[in-house]
């Protein structure tokens, strides 16, 4: 048996290749849309990818199951659990096999058993692995571990509110939390020695306190994971629903894409390189143009109407996902044309397939203005009696922990829905924990016609030292 771990830092997403060395067959669990790493690993170990599966209809990235199956000829195993609203629309494809709780299939000498683990989503399944060769040889005669997807993480369990918060299905989060309690109770009866291979790590919005280590054991989680400490269902539900991070707006789109079946990458056109007149024309037409250059470069010179989401952050694409209109083309200003393939890969990982074109950094040379910025010390000198308004664009839980006295909290992703709350007759300072999110916020507002907005370029340590802070709401 061979187990390979893959981790996408941008999405905090884990996937796996499980191989039977004796027969040369392999299974990929929860693949991302970029299938190159799985193909390379299979070739390195003389394996054929014969099976592909996923634990549920993902909300935070485009599944690569169809992409990988189209390339390798593998069969796709998908959950047939849950209600009619959460069935795969492409379940009738000839290479799809639907599975239910208790079903089993073989990958060479490796047995995969389906465990229905609803809660995060109604159709969610976990996959228990047994090496039958070890059993027949007089060794292990029981399962080794479980791919738990978004049910069980290191130190946490999957949030049950995404169908309501992201997909707009009202009244689903409390029933989901109760199903999650039942799934945890089921796992309490399983042996402690089982290895746990989760679908996400720290930084994912699919839970509120995910650990950063790649795997764990069920026994360890029983002892230290807060979800396993509750005996009363109501107390568990209250704990699970409290303090979940804001669900990115693009999660709803990912649910639709993965339910219907993503387009194959080979069918997507390569975006054209555009000229400067096209930039002026498209901005005049209200097109969404994202400048991916570093914040300092953008602040030195930018094209009014563009939004700066620097590709310097590993998860820059998830911020684009907050604001992109999936029904309209997205346009890009790239820091270096050589980076375009990697940038497209990151965007297509969250389903941003409609990219109308791009420009190089020369598109902002010439008469482009500078973006107003402020430091914490300058802000401290300006504040008394100035009428300056501070908008903290961090998440609600970050704000409650500690924030600048008097600052208003509007989490970055919800800014477009709260423009009426931002005054146009005072200087507005956008602020976050590092200056990255506030840079996005300041440029987003300027693109919306707010000419009174500046960015606090420093992070938490600087503003905590220079300005009074408080905690709570």
C-alpha positions in Angstrom: 0.0 0.0 0.0 1.2 3.5 -0.9 -0.3 6.7 0.4 0.7 10.1 -1.1 -0.5 13.4 0.4 -1.1 16.6 -1.6 -1.8 20.0 -0.1 -2.9 23.1 -1.9 -1.6 26.0 0.2 -3.9 28.5 -1.6 -7.0 26.7 -0.6 -5.8 24.9 2.5 -7.1 21.7 0.7 -5.8 18.2 1.0 -6.1 15.3 -1.4 -4.6 11.9 -1.6 -3.4 9.1 -3.9 -3.8 5.6 -2.5 -2.1 2.9 -4.4 -1.9 -0.9 -4.4 1.7 -1.5 -5.3 1.0 -5.2 -5.9 -1.5 -4.6 -8.7 -0.5 -1.1 -9.9 -3.9 0.4 -9.3 -4.5 3.7 -7.6 -7.4 5.8 -6.1 -7.3 9.6 -5.9 -9.5 11.1 -3.1 -10.9 14.6 -3.4 -8.7 15.8 -6.3 -8.3 19.4 -7.2 -8.8 20.7 -10.7 -5.0 20.8 -11.5 -4.4 17.1 -12.0 -0.7 17.3 -12.9 0.5 16.4 -9.4 -1.5 13.2 -9.3 -0.4 12.1 -12.7 3.3 12.7 -11.8 3.0 10.8 -8.6 1.3 7.9 -10.2 4.0 7.7 -12.9 6.8 7.9 -10.4 5.4 4.9 -8.6 4.3 2.9 -11.7 0.7 3.2 -10.8 -2.4 3.6 -13.0 -5.2 5.9 -11.6 -8.1 3.5 -12.0 -10.5 5.1 -9.4 -11.4 8.6 -8.4 -13.7 9.6 -5.5 -14.8 12.6 -3.5 -16.3 12.9 0.0 -19.0 15.4 -0.9 -20.0 18.2 -3.2 -17.3 20.7 -2.5 -18.0 24.4 -1.8 -14.5 25.9 -1.7 -12.8 24.6 -4.9 -13.6 23.0 -8.2 -13.4 19.2 -8.0 -10.9 17.5 -10.3 -12.7 14.2 -10.4 -14.1 14.6 -14.0 -10.8 16.1 -15.2 -8.8 13.2 -13.8 -11.2 10.6 -15.0 -11.2 12.1 -18.5 -7.4 11.9 -18.7 -6.9 8.5 -17.0 -10.1 6.6 -17.9 -10.7 6.0 -14.1 -14.2 5.3 -12.7 -15.6 8.0 -10.4 -17.3 6.9 -7.2 -19.7 9.5 -5.8 -22.1 9.7 -2.9 -25.7 8.8 -3.4 -26.6 9.8 0.1 -28.4 13.0 1.2 -31.7 14.4 -0.2 -32.7 15.2 -3.7 -31.3 18.7 -3.6 -27.8 17.4 -3.2 -27.4 14.7 -5.8 -24.8 14.9 -8.5 -26.4 16.0 -11.8 -23.8 14.0 -13.8 -24.4 10.8 -11.8 -25.7 9.2 -15.0 -22.4 9.4 -16.8 -21.2 6.0 -17.9 -18.0 6.3 -15.8 -19.8 7.2 -12.5 -20.7 4.7 -9.8 -22.9 5.9 -7.0 -22.3 4.6 -3.5 -24.2 4.5 -0.2 -23.4 3.8 3.4 -21.8 0.4 3.9 -20.9 0.0 0.2 -17.4 -1.4 -0.6 -15.1 -1.5 -3.6 -11.6 -2.7 -4.2 -8.6 -0.8 -5.5 -6.3 -3.7 -6.2 -6.0 -5.4 -2.8 -7.2 -2.3 -0.9 -10.8 -2.3 0.3 -12.7 1.0 0.5 -15.8 1.1 2.7 -18.3 4.0 2.7 -19.4 5.6 6.0 -22.2 8.2 5.6 -21.1 11.2 7.7 -23.8 13.9 7.2 -23.5 17.3 8.9 -21.2 19.4 6.9 -23.4 18.5 3.9 -26.3 16.0 3.7 -24.5 13.7 1.2 -21.1 13.7 2.9 -19.2 10.3 3.2 -16.0 9.2 4.8 -13.9 6.3 3.3 -12.4 3.6 5.5 -9.3 1.8 4.1 -8.3 -1.8 4.8 -5.2 -3.5 3.3 -6.5 -7.0 2.7 -3.1 -8.4 1.7 -1.8 -7.6 5.2 -4.8 -9.5 6.6 -4.3 -12.5 4.4 -0.6 -12.6 5.3 -1.5 -12.9 9.0 -0.8 -9.3 9.8 -3.4 -6.6 10.2 -7.0 -7.7 9.9 -8.8 -4.4 10.4 -9.0 -1.0 8.8 -5.9 1.3 8.9 -7.5 4.7 8.5 -10.3 6.9 7.2 -10.4 9.7 4.6 -12.7 12.0 6.5 -13.1 14.9 4.0 -14.8 17.8 5.6 -16.4 15.9 8.4 -13.5 15.5 10.8 -10.4 17.7 10.8 -7.4 17.9 13.2 -8.9 19.6 16.2 -12.2 20.5 14.6 -15.2 19.2 12.6 -16.7 20.6 9.4 -19.1 23.6 9.7 -22.8 22.7 9.1 -23.9 26.2 8.0 -22.5 26.6 4.5 -25.7 25.5 2.7 -27.4 28.4 4.5 -24.7 31.0 4.6 -23.3 30.4 1.1 -25.9 28.6 -0.9 -28.9 30.5 0.6 -30.8 27.4 1.8 -32.5 28.9 4.9 -33.1 26.7 7.9 -30.5 24.1 7.2 -27.7 24.9 9.6 -29.2 23.7 12.8 -30.4 20.4 11.3 -26.9 20.1 9.8 -25.3 20.6 13.2 -27.6 17.9 14.7 -26.5 15.5 12.0 -22.9 16.4 12.7 -23.5 15.4 16.3 -24.7 12.0 15.2 -21.7 11.6 12.9 -19.3 12.4 15.8 -21.2 9.9 18.0 -20.8 7.2 15.4 -17.1 7.8 15.2 -16.8 7.6 19.0 -17.6 3.9 18.6 -14.7 3.3 16.2 -11.2 2.1 17.3 -8.8 4.7 18.6 -5.9 3.5 16.5 -7.5 4.5 13.2 -5.5 7.1 11.3 -7.5 10.2 10.2 -6.7 11.8 6.8 -8.8 15.1 6.6 -9.7 17.2 3.6 -8.5 20.6 4.9 -5.9 22.2 7.2 -5.5 25.5 9.0 -6.8 28.5 7.0 -9.8 26.8 5.4 -13.2 28.4 5.9 -14.8 25.0 6.2 -14.3 25.0 9.9 -13.4 27.5 12.7 -10.3 26.0 14.4 -8.6 23.6 12.0 -5.1 22.3 13.0 -2.1 22.7 10.8 -0.7 19.2 11.0 -1.7 17.0 8.1 -3.1 13.9 9.9 -4.1 12.6 13.3 -5.6 9.5 15.0 -9.1 9.0 16.0 -8.0 8.3 19.6 -6.2 11.7 19.8 -9.3 13.5 18.4 -11.5 11.7 21.0 -9.3 13.1 23.7 -8.6 16.6 22.5 -11.0 17.7 19.7 -13.7 19.9 21.3 -16.4 18.2 19.2 -15.9 14.9 21.0 -16.3 16.3 24.5 -20.0 17.0 24.3 -22.6 14.5 25.6 -25.6 16.8 25.1 -26.7 17.5 21.5 -28.0 21.0 22.2 -24.8 22.1 23.7 -22.9 20.6 20.8 -25.1 22.5 18.3 -24.6 25.8 20.1 -20.9 25.3 20.2 -20.6 24.3 16.5 -22.7 27.2 15.1 -21.0 29.9 17.2 -18.0 31.7 15.8 -17.8 30.2 12.4 -15.8 32.4 9.9 -17.6 34.4 7.1 -18.4 32.1 4.2 -16.8 33.4 1.0 -19.5 34.4 -1.6 -17.9 32.1 -4.2 -18.8 29.0 -2.2 -22.3 29.1 -3.6 -20.9 29.0 -7.1 -18.6 26.1 -6.3 -21.6 24.1 -5.0 -23.4 24.7 -8.3 -20.4 23.9 -10.4 -19.5 20.7 -8.6 -23.0 19.5 -8.5 -23.5 19.9 -12.2 -20.0 18.8 -13.1 -17.1 21.2 -14.0 -16.1 22.0 -17.5 -12.9 20.3 -18.7 -9.9 22.6 -18.8 -9.2 21.7 -22.4 -12.4 23.4 -23.4 -11.5 26.8 -21.8 -9.9 29.4 -24.1 -6.6 31.1 -23.4 -7.3 34.8 -22.5 -5.9 37.3 -25.0 -3.4 40.1 -24.3 -5.1 43.4 -24.5 -3.9 46.9 -25.3 -4.1 50.2 -23.3 -7.1 51.6 -25.2 -9.0 48.4 -24.4 -8.3 48.9 -20.7 -9.7 52.5 -20.8 -12.8 51.3 -22.8 -13.5 48.3 -20.5 -13.2 50.4 -17.3 -15.6 52.9 -18.8 -18.0 50.1 -19.4 -17.8 49.0 -15.8 -15.8 45.8 -16.3 -14.2 44.2 -13.2 -10.5 44.7 -13.6 -8.2 43.2 -11.0 -4.6 44.5 -10.7 -2.5 41.6 -9.3 0.6 43.6 -8.7 2.1 44.0 -5.2 0.4 46.5 -3.0 3.5 48.9 -3.0 3.6 48.9 -6.8 -0.1 49.6 -7.0 0.0 52.3 -4.4 2.8 54.0 -6.4 0.7 54.1 -9.6 -2.7 52.6 -10.4 -5.4 52.9 -13.0 -8.6 54.4 -11.4 -11.4 51.9 -11.5 -9.2 48.8 -10.9 -9.2 46.8 -7.7 -5.8 45.7 -6.2 -5.8 42.1 -5.1 -2.0 41.3 -4.9 -1.0 37.9 -6.1 1.7 38.0 -3.4 -0.6 36.3 -1.0 -1.0 32.5 -1.4 -4.7 32.7 -1.2 -5.2 35.7 -3.4 -7.7 33.9 -5.6 -10.1 33.4 -2.7 -10.3 37.1 -2.3 -11.2 37.5 -6.0 -13.9 34.9 -5.3 -15.5 37.2 -2.9 -16.2 39.9 -5.6 -16.1 38.3 -9.0 -19.4 38.0 -11.0 -19.3 34.5 -12.5 -21.7 35.6 -15.2 -19.3 38.3 -16.5 -15.7 38.3 -17.8 -12.9 39.1 -15.4 -9.9 41.1 -16.6 -6.4 41.0 -15.1 -3.4 43.3 -14.9 -0.5 40.9 -14.2 2.9 41.8 -12.6 4.7 39.6 -15.0 3.4 37.8 -18.1 5.4 34.7 -17.3 3.2 34.3 -14.2 0.0 34.0 -16.2 -0.2 30.2 -16.3 0.1 29.9 -12.5 -2.4 32.8 -12.0 -4.9 31.1 -14.3 -4.5 27.8 -12.5 -5.3 29.5 -9.2 -8.3 31.2 -10.6 -9.7 28.2 -12.4 -9.3 26.2 -9.1 -12.3 28.3 -7.8 -14.1 28.2 -11.1 -13.2 31.6 -12.5 -13.1 30.3 -16.1 -14.5 33.4 -17.9 -11.3 35.6 -18.2 -11.8 38.2 -20.9 -8.1 39.2 -21.2 -5.1 40.6 -19.5 -2.5 43.4 -19.5 1.1 43.6 -18.4 2.4 46.1 -15.8 3.0 48.7 -18.5 -0.7 49.3 -18.7 -0.4 51.5 -15.6 2.6 53.6 -16.6 2.2 57.2 -17.5 -0.3 59.5 -15.9 -1.5 57.0 -13.2 -2.0 58.5 -9.8 -0.7 57.2 -6.4 -3.0 55.6 -3.8 -3.3 57.6 -0.6 -2.0 55.7 2.4 -1.4 56.4 6.1 0.7 55.0 8.9 -0.5 54.2 12.4 1.5 57.1 13.9 0.1 59.5 11.3 -3.4 58.3 12.0 -2.9 58.8 15.8 -1.9 62.4 15.2 -4.8 63.0 12.9 -7.6 61.4 14.9 -8.4 63.9 17.7 -11.3 65.9 16.4 -10.6 65.1 12.8 -13.9 63.3 11.9 -11.8 60.5 10.4 -13.7 57.2 10.2 -11.9 53.9 10.6 -13.4 50.8 9.0 -12.0 47.5 10.2 -12.4 44.9 7.4 -11.3 41.9 9.4 -13.7 39.1 10.3 -16.1 39.5 13.1 -14.2 37.2 15.5 -10.9 39.1 14.9 -12.7 42.4 15.5 -14.3 41.1 18.8 -10.9 39.9 20.0 -9.3 43.4 19.7 -9.9 46.4 17.6 -9.0 50.1 17.4 -11.3 52.1 19.6 -14.2 53.6 17.6 -13.5 51.5 14.5 -16.5 50.1 12.6 -16.4 46.5 11.5 -17.4 45.6 8.0 -15.8 42.3 6.9 -14.1 42.7 3.6 -16.3 40.3 1.7 -19.4 42.1 2.7 -18.2 45.6 1.8 -20.1 45.9 -1.5 -23.4 45.3 0.3 -22.7 48.0 2.9 -21.5 50.9 0.8 -24.3 53.1 2.2 -22.7 52.8 5.7 -19.5 54.4 4.5 -19.5 58.2 4.6 -18.4 60.3 1.6 -18.0 63.5 3.5 -15.2 62.3 5.9 -11.8 60.7 5.4 -12.3 56.9 5.6 -9.3 54.8 6.7 -9.5 51.1 5.8 -7.7 48.8 8.3 -7.0 45.1 8.9 -4.4 42.9 10.5 -1.6 43.3 8.0 -2.6 45.9 5.4 -3.4 43.3 2.7 -7.2 43.1 3.1 -7.4 46.9 3.8 -5.5 47.5 0.5 -8.2 45.5 -1.3 -10.9 47.4 0.5 -9.5 50.8 -0.2 -9.1 50.1 -3.9 -12.6 48.5 -4.1 -14.2 51.6 -2.7 -12.2 53.9 -4.9 -13.4 51.9 -7.9 -16.9 52.6 -6.6 -16.3 56.3 -6.6 -15.2 56.9 -3.0 -12.4 59.5 -3.4 -12.0 60.0 0.4 -10.6 56.6 1.2 -7.0 55.8 2.4 -5.3 52.6 3.4 -3.6 52.0 6.8 -0.6 50.2 5.4 0.6 48.8 8.7 -0.6 45.8 10.6 -1.8 44.9 14.0 1.4 45.4 15.9 1.8 48.9 14.6 -1.7 50.1 15.2 -1.9 48.4 18.6 1.2 50.3 19.7 0.1 53.7 18.3 -3.7 53.7 19.0 -6.1 52.8 21.8 -7.7 49.4 21.4 -10.7 47.6 23.0 -12.2 44.2 22.8 -15.8 43.0 22.4 -18.5 44.3 20.1 
